[in-house]
């Protein structure tokens, strides 16, 4: 389903129209991919990456501050988030976080919850046969895109877990993890005290996030220094 839905996204949007930003996304993606594969190998969990066919693309959209990763390593960034990222280190913060959601199977958990909440019982294949439109919408929301249709958002526990794992991924990829708190400060400032961007809607508070990132920093720096 990930393959099919990702293809639809690429066909229905302007892709890779900004050479500089596109290069940042693809280069960072390649490095994070290598870090993830190394991390999983060290944990004896390489089998969990079976079926991953990584792709990294930039969607031309200057209003949607977002990025996401579908199961199987299908990643997309929106141009609106790129100025907040500023550079590859900022992209790596977001990339690590979104890929961590996929590695930790958060999207699959949300998909299961959404299917049950919307009366789609049984397998994914059965749900597609029963109501393909709704199932597709649930999938899109499960990976962090698409309009809300009654599904639970990522829990704050999921977000914190993705923050921690993503911090390790970016460090292993050779990006200074100390850039992570700086990125989230820029993202938080974007809201200006108003409704936060969708990317922040269910995330821990700014103070909690920075505190957590700093508490994990010694471990992340070990990965960064020994890469």
Secondary structure as UniProt FT lines:
FT   HELIX           2..12
FT   HELIX           19..42
FT   TURN            43..44
FT   HELIX           46..49
FT   TURN            50..51
FT   STRAND          55..59
FT   STRAND          67..70
FT   TURN            71..73
FT   STRAND          74..78
FT   HELIX           79..85
FT   HELIX           88..103
FT   TURN            104..105
FT   HELIX           106..117
FT   TURN            118..119
FT   HELIX           124..142
FT   TURN            143..144
FT   HELIX           156..172
FT   TURN            173..174
FT   TURN            177..178
FT   HELIX           179..191
FT   TURN            192..193
FT   HELIX           198..200
FT   TURN            201..202
FT   HELIX           206..226
//
